[in-house]
Amino acid sequence: MSERPVRRWENGRVKGDYQDLVDEISALLGAPATLENRDFRLIAFGAHDSDDDLAMDPVRTRSILTRQSTAAVRSWFEGFGIARATGPVRIPAAPDAGVFRGRICLPVRYRGIVQGYVWLLDQDPGPGPEALAAAMEVAERVGTLLAEEAKAGADLSREFLAVLTAGRGWQRDMAVAALRVALGPDGDGLHAVVCVAPWPGETPGAVPGAAAVCVVPRATAPDDDGGGPEAGRALAVLLRLRSTDALAPALTAVARLLPRTPGDGTGGAGGTGGTGATGGAGGTGATGGAGGTGATGGAGAVGGTGPARGTAAAAPHVMTAGVGDPVRALADLHGAWDQAVAAARAATARTGLGPVAQWSRIGPYRLLAALAPGAVDDPSTRVLLGSAHRELARTAEVFLDCAGQAGRAAAALGIHRQTLYYRLSRVEQLTGLDLDEGEDRLLLHMALKASRLHG
């Protein structure tokens, strides 16, 4: 086995080392290898010198030419348990999906956390146990390099934190200028800001796709003493994006930072799995239906026969993440951070949004999150929002969510329509509001939603 390559860092990247290691794996296993990071973005690939057209199927060709795989591809392959596997995983061919040869996936890990994947075309007979074990040793060295590259983003935590916390005017301008210098050429690209809260630990050493990460002491306005994810520390992640289409897979990587809670359907440290991909499997991509998120299953060794399945169920999120709209100007990062904090709060308030919520998709919470807690403490709704009337408050919220349609609301609550009418009359008595009046409905609806953010 060759000696460990010397690291050559340029602008936070290792040059040449990945290709050397991929070539080493290709030589060990006698097949062209492809290295992708945890977001399924191509990093390096081995030379293809075969006259066999089947070796370069459409899936592998597309991955090499476009340097990335689709969300459906990712969901499909993660369904085979590759994000949790500690050894090689064999994935069968699927000619109907354009995958004419099966693949072997070598998970690339660092200290137990998956950093990427090495893909090889399977063959008959395939590589033996000794060759695979040697290849996994090389994959461990790849994992170290990927983790160190991600750590370079963590090293920018001071500059990133200064941008997010600096006051308006010259202080923020200076902070932005310092971050731009630290990022180098990457400073002119497309970025998205993510808030993960509450964050109990220190700055993580490896967040794939991150240009910078930092821990923000308090992700809220100084006068907000309420609870929720904004009270206390939050993790801020600055994601590099090739395009807005790359946001979804980047957020899937962020979701791995969140702890798994029973029944929430998130992948936690192990990733997410497909729940119904219909396409085939391939080493660097496959066409198929987009799968949902779910607990990733087994197939942790060579010989796995199919993707694991999982289903998501609504459950309170102990830790949530929010992402602001992507921006190109670093001066806009502070505003994007405010959006990310609001989205994380919304994900806590409404489980259907998260655990990772995008600012563009949180609806009325975009406005409500900007309000101070005292702004939603209206005298007319104060009694209803007390602990003694939780069922009435829930009834009113469901009724208003259903646009005032009694039949829909009663069905959603699982009660008789007359019971609904009785409860609504009690709501009117407690609040003094007339639910036949649009502005009264608006006030009540705002108070109910805002109470979730500040409750």
N, C-alpha and C positions, 0 to 999 in steps of 0.2 A: 504494500500500500504506500502511496506517495506521502511525502512529508506534508505537514499542515501548511497551507499557503500563507504567505505574509499578507497582512491586511494593508490595503492602499486606499485611504479615505480621501475623497474629494467631494466637497460640499455635502458631507454627511453620508456619502455612499461608498460602498466597497466596489472597486473596479476590478474586473477580471476574475476574482475569486470564485464567484458563483459558476461561471462558465467552466473553470478548471474542475470544480467538484462535480458538476453535471457530467463532464467528459469522463471523469474517473468512475462514476457510477455506470455510465454506458459501457465502459470497458470491462468492468467487473461482471456485468450481467449480459453482455453481448447483445444489447438492444439500445436503440436511441432513447435517451431520457429527456424529459421536459420538466423544468422546475417552475412552479407557480407559487405565489405567496398565498396567504390565508384568504385573500379576496379573489383568488383565482385569476390573478393578473400574471402574465408571462414574465419571467425573469431571465431564463436562459434555456436553451434547448440543444440537444446533441445533434451532430451531423447525421443526415440521412443519406446513406450510400447504397441503398437497396434498389434493385430493379423491380421489386414486387410492388405493384400499384396499390395493393391492399394495405400496405404499411402506412401509406399516406392517405388515410380516409378523409372525407370532408371535415370531420370534427377536428382532427389534429391540424389539418391545413388552415382552417379558420382561426384556430387559437394562435397559431404562429403568425399569421398575417395580420390579425387585428390586435394581438397581444392581450386579449382578455376573453373571458367566457361570459355567457348570459346568466341572468338570475335563475332561469329554469335549469340550466346546466348545473349550477351550484347546488340548487335544492336537490336535484336528482342524486348527485354524487355524495353529498353529505348524508343522504338517506342510507347509504351503505355503511355508515358509522365511521367514516374516515377521520372525522374531527375528534373522535375519542379513542381511536385505535392506537396502540403502541407498537404494532408490528405491521408487516405488509398486508394489504387487503387486495384480494383478487376480484375484479369486476368483469362480468361476462360481456361478450360482444352483443351488439344489437343492430343487425344489418338494416332493419326497417328505419332506424334512426340515422343511418349513414355511418355507423360504427362497425367496420368490418372485422376488426380485431379486438380481442379483449385487452384489458389493461391490468397492470399491477400498480397499486398506489403505495408509496412509501411515505408515511406521515413524517413530517419534519417538526420536531418538538425541541423546546428548550425549557428545562426545569418543569416538565410536565405540561407546558402550554404549547398547543399547536401553533406553528409559525408559517407553515406552508406545506406543499405536497410535491413529491417527485413522482412523475408518471412514466411508465414504461409500457411498450407494446408487449403483450403476453405472447408466448409461443409454446409449441408442443415438441419436445418436452420443455417445460419452463425451467428457470434457474433453480438450483438446488438450495437446501437450507444454509449451507456454508456461504454461498455467494450472496444470498439475501441478507445474512447476518453482517457480512462485510459491507454491503451497500447501506444497511441501516446505520453502521458506524459513520459512514461518510455523511449520511443524512443528518446525523447529530451535529456534525461540524457545520453543515448548512444552517441548522437551527440556531447555532451560536452566532453566526454572521447576521442572520435576519434579526435576532434579538438585539445585537449590538447596533445595527442600523436603526432600529426603532428607538433604542436608547438615545441615539443622537438627537431625536426629536424631544425627548425628555430633558436633554441638556439645555434646551431653549426655554425652559419653564420660567426663568426670571423675566426674560423679554416678553413672553406671552402674557404672563401675569400682570406685568406693568401696563400693557395695552388694555386689559380688561378692567383694571382697577384705577387707572389714572383719571384725574379730574379733567374737565373740559379745558380747551385752550392749549397753551404751549406745552403743558405737561403730557397731555395725550399725544400731541404732535411729535414730541421727542421720543415717546415710547414706541410709536408706530415706526419712526425712522430707525430706531435701534433694532426692532424686530425685522424690518425689511433688510437691513444689512446682515443680520444673523441668518436669515433664510436664503440669502443669495438669489440665484436665478428663480428658485421656487416662489419667491415673494410676489412675482408677477402673475402667478397662476390663479386658478379657481379654488376657493377654500370654503369649507363649511365649519361652523362652530357647534360643538356638542356639549351639553351639560349633563353630567351624571350625578345624581344627588339622592339622598345624602351620601357623602363619600367618607368612610371612616378611617381609611388608611393613608399611606403616603403616596407620592406620585409613582405610578407603575413604571417599570423599566421598559415595557414593550407594549405598544399599541399599534398594530399593523395599519399602515396607511396614514399615520399621524405625522404632521410636520412639527408639532409641538404639543406638549401636555403640561398641565400645571394643576395644583390644588388651590382653589379660591377659598379664602377663609370664610366668606359669607356671601352667598349668591343671592342677594336681595338688597332692597333699599335700606339705608340705615335706620329709618323709622319703623321698619316692619319687625315687630317682635313676635309675630305669630309662629305657629308650628309648621309642619309640612317639610318637604324636601329642601325648601329655600333656607330653613333655619339651620345654620351650621355650615360645614365644609361641603364643597362640591368639586368634582373633577371636571376640568375644562379640556377639551380635545380639539385641536385644530387639524382638520382632515384635508389632505391634498386630493383634489379631484381632477381627473382628465376631462370630464364633462359632467353636466347635470345628471346624465344617465348613470354615472358611476356612484351616485349618492346611495342608492338602495343597498348594493353589496357592501359599501363602506359602513353603513349603519348596522348591517348584520354582524360585522366584526365588533362594533361597539356593544351590541347586545350581549356579546360574550363576557363583557365586564360585569354584567349584572348577575347576582346570585340567583340560582334557580329556586323558585318557591313552588311548593306542591300545587300542581294543577294549573300553573300559569302558562305552560306550553313553551317557555323560552328555553333556549339551549344552554344557558349558563356557560361555564367554562368549556363545555363540550361542543357547543355549536347548535345549529338548528337542523332539523331533518325534514325531508319532503313528506307531504301527506297525500300526495296523489299525482306525482309526475307520471306522465303517460309515455314519454319518449324513452329512448334507449340510453345505454351507458357508454361512456367513452373516456379515454384518459385525459383529454384536455377539453372536453366539451361534448354535449349531446343535445339534440333537439328534443323537446318534450314539453308537456304542460308544466306550468309553474307550480311548484309545490308550496304549501303553507309551512308554518313553523310548527315544530313539535319536538318532543324529547327524542334525541338521537338514540338509535338502538345499537345492537351488537355488531356482527361482522367484523370483529376486531382482529381477525387473522386471515391468512390466505385460505380461500375456499368459501367466502361469503357468497350467498346466492341471491340476495335481493335486498332492496332498501328497507330500512326499518320505518315504521309508521308511527305517527303521533298525532294527537289532537290537542287543540288549545282550548282551555276553559277559563272563563273570567274568574279572576281572583285579585285581591288587593296586592298592589306592588309595593314591597318594602323599599326597593330602590328603583328609580326610574331614570330615563334619559330623554332629553329633548334636543332637537336640532333646529337651528335657524336657517333661513334661506341662504343658499350659496352666494358668496360675494367675490368680486375680483379685486377690489380696492381694500388694502389692509386698514385704511381709515374707517371702513365700515364694520370692522370686526366687533367693536364695542356694541353696536346696535344688534348685530347678529347674536352676540352673547345674551343680550336681554331677551331676544326671541327664544333662544335655546332654554333659558331659565323658565320662561313662561310655559314652554311646551312640556318641560319636565314636570312642572307643577300641575299642568292639565292632565298629564298621564297618571298622576297620583289621584287626581279628583275623579277621573272617569277611566275605569279600567279598560274599557273598550278601545281607548286610544293607544294603549301602550303594551309593553313597557317602554318602547322607544317611540316617541311622538314627534312629528314634524310640525313646525310652526304653521305651515301653510294648510294644515289639516285639522287644526284644533278648534275651528269655528269661533263661537262667541267667546271662548276663553282668551282669544287674542286681545279683546278689549278689556275683559274682566281682570286679566292678570296685571294690567297696567294700573289698576285702581288700588289705592291704599286700603288696608283692612277697615278703617273707620268709614270709608266712603260707602260701604255696602251694609252698614249697620243701621238700617232704616227702622224707625220706631214701629211702623205698621207690621213688619215681618218678624220683629224680635221675639215675640212670644211663640210664634209658629216654629221658629228655628231652635227652640229650646229642646232639651232632651225628653220632655214629657210628651211631645207631639211629633215624634219622628215618623210615625206611620202616616199621619196627616200630611206632613211635608213631602214624604215620598209620593203619596197619592197626587198631590198638587203638581209635583215635578213631572210625573209620568203623564198626567192629563195635559200639561202644557207642552211637553215633548211631542205628544200626539196631535198637536195643533188644535186642541180643544175638542177633538172628536171623542165623544163619550164611549162609543162602541169599541174603538181601538184601545182606549185607555183601560176600560173594564177588562178587556181580554188580556192586555199586557199585565194587569195586576192580578188577574185570576179571581175577580170578584163580580158580583151581580151589578148591573147598571144602577139599580136603585141604591145599592150600597155606595157606589161611587158618588151619586148625587148627594147622599147624606153627608159623606165626608167633605165634599166640596162646600156644602153649606156651612159646615163647621169651620172650614178654612176661612170663609168670608166673615163669619162671626168673630173669629180670633184676630183677623187682620184689619177688618173694616174695609176691605177691598171688594169691588164688584167684578167678578170674573166674566161678566158680559161686556166689560169695558176693555178695549185694547190696551190702553196705557196702564191700567191696573194689572192686567196680565203681564205686561212687559216688566213692570216693577217687581212683581212676585217672581217671575222667571229669572230675572237678573239676580235677585237676592238668593234664590235657591242655588243657582250655579256658583255664585261667588262664595257661598258658604262652604262649598266643597274645596275651594282653593285656600280659604283662610281658616277652615274648621280644624 
